[in-house]
């Protein structure tokens, strides 16, 4: 029976922890950038510019 390689398992845990930490940092950075962009354009937040109000979608074709 082979003995377990604890140092390999520890290295794998450390690599997974480091990768998770990096992903979390990237998510925080993306969130901060979105908030900064929203702060620069406060009047456009929550509004969607569309032409749907001018032209109704359900028009019957002229056949």
Short mmCIF file of the C-alpha atoms (twelve columns), coordinates in Angstrom:
data_MODEL
# 
_entry.id   MODEL 
# 
loop_
_atom_site.group_PDB 
_atom_site.id 
_atom_site.type_symbol 
_atom_site.label_atom_id 
_atom_site.label_alt_id 
_atom_site.label_comp_id 
_atom_site.label_asym_id 
_atom_site.label_seq_id 
_atom_site.Cartn_x 
_atom_site.Cartn_y 
_atom_site.Cartn_z 
_atom_site.pdbx_PDB_model_num 
ATOM 1  C CA . UNK A 1  0.000   0.000  0.000   1 
ATOM 2  C CA . UNK A 2  1.358   3.395  -0.968  1 
ATOM 3  C CA . UNK A 3  1.496   6.106  1.642   1 
ATOM 4  C CA . UNK A 4  -0.431  9.333  1.010   1 
ATOM 5  C CA . UNK A 5  1.458   12.308 -0.355  1 
ATOM 6  C CA . UNK A 6  0.328   15.049 2.010   1 
ATOM 7  C CA . UNK A 7  2.588   17.699 0.513   1 
ATOM 8  C CA . UNK A 8  0.932   17.223 -2.909  1 
ATOM 9  C CA . UNK A 9  -2.532  17.581 -1.364  1 
ATOM 10 C CA . UNK A 10 -1.446  20.713 0.498   1 
ATOM 11 C CA . UNK A 11 -0.024  22.218 -2.691  1 
ATOM 12 C CA . UNK A 12 -3.292  21.527 -4.522  1 
ATOM 13 C CA . UNK A 13 -5.296  23.188 -1.725  1 
ATOM 14 C CA . UNK A 14 -2.993  26.206 -1.785  1 
ATOM 15 C CA . UNK A 15 -3.317  26.540 -5.568  1 
ATOM 16 C CA . UNK A 16 -7.110  26.314 -5.352  1 
ATOM 17 C CA . UNK A 17 -7.162  28.922 -2.579  1 
ATOM 18 C CA . UNK A 18 -4.953  31.267 -4.606  1 
ATOM 19 C CA . UNK A 19 -7.122  30.857 -7.714  1 
ATOM 20 C CA . UNK A 20 -10.287 31.545 -5.716  1 
ATOM 21 C CA . UNK A 21 -8.694  34.642 -4.195  1 
ATOM 22 C CA . UNK A 22 -7.736  35.929 -7.654  1 
ATOM 23 C CA . UNK A 23 -11.275 35.377 -8.981  1 
ATOM 24 C CA . UNK A 24 -12.716 37.254 -6.016  1 
ATOM 25 C CA . UNK A 25 -10.325 40.146 -6.625  1 
ATOM 26 C CA . UNK A 26 -11.389 40.310 -10.283 1 
ATOM 27 C CA . UNK A 27 -15.085 40.332 -9.305  1 
ATOM 28 C CA . UNK A 28 -14.464 43.171 -6.848  1 
ATOM 29 C CA . UNK A 29 -12.546 45.118 -9.490  1 
ATOM 30 C CA . UNK A 30 -15.343 44.672 -12.052 1 
ATOM 31 C CA . UNK A 31 -17.948 45.793 -9.517  1 
ATOM 32 C CA . UNK A 32 -15.902 48.860 -8.622  1 
ATOM 33 C CA . UNK A 33 -15.552 49.771 -12.304 1 
ATOM 34 C CA . UNK A 34 -19.317 49.446 -12.841 1 
ATOM 35 C CA . UNK A 35 -20.023 51.662 -9.841  1 
ATOM 36 C CA . UNK A 36 -17.515 54.235 -11.083 1 
ATOM 37 C CA . UNK A 37 -19.162 54.256 -14.515 1 
ATOM 38 C CA . UNK A 38 -22.586 54.664 -12.910 1 
ATOM 39 C CA . UNK A 39 -21.273 57.577 -10.842 1 
ATOM 40 C CA . UNK A 40 -20.069 59.324 -14.004 1 
ATOM 41 C CA . UNK A 41 -23.453 58.937 -15.740 1 
ATOM 42 C CA . UNK A 42 -26.111 59.231 -13.002 1 
ATOM 43 C CA . UNK A 43 -28.904 60.430 -15.328 1 
ATOM 44 C CA . UNK A 44 -28.730 57.342 -17.568 1 
ATOM 45 C CA . UNK A 45 -28.923 54.816 -14.743 1 
ATOM 46 C CA . UNK A 46 -31.989 52.606 -15.033 1 
ATOM 47 C CA . UNK A 47 -33.117 54.048 -18.354 1 
ATOM 48 C CA . UNK A 48 -33.181 52.152 -21.610 1 
ATOM 49 C CA . UNK A 49 -33.188 54.070 -24.862 1 
ATOM 50 C CA . UNK A 50 -35.563 52.344 -27.309 1 
ATOM 51 C CA . UNK A 51 -37.892 53.323 -30.107 1 
ATOM 52 C CA . UNK A 52 -40.630 50.946 -28.953 1 
ATOM 53 C CA . UNK A 53 -42.784 53.763 -27.561 1 
ATOM 54 C CA . UNK A 54 -43.043 55.378 -30.989 1 
ATOM 55 C CA . UNK A 55 -43.803 52.297 -33.103 1 
ATOM 56 C CA . UNK A 56 -46.079 49.518 -31.802 1 
ATOM 57 C CA . UNK A 57 -44.868 45.962 -32.379 1 
ATOM 58 C CA . UNK A 58 -48.199 44.252 -33.118 1 
ATOM 59 C CA . UNK A 59 -49.122 45.639 -36.504 1 
ATOM 60 C CA . UNK A 60 -50.981 43.434 -38.942 1 
ATOM 61 C CA . UNK A 61 -49.275 43.041 -42.339 1 
ATOM 62 C CA . UNK A 62 -51.081 44.510 -45.334 1 
ATOM 63 C CA . UNK A 63 -52.063 41.402 -47.301 1 
# 
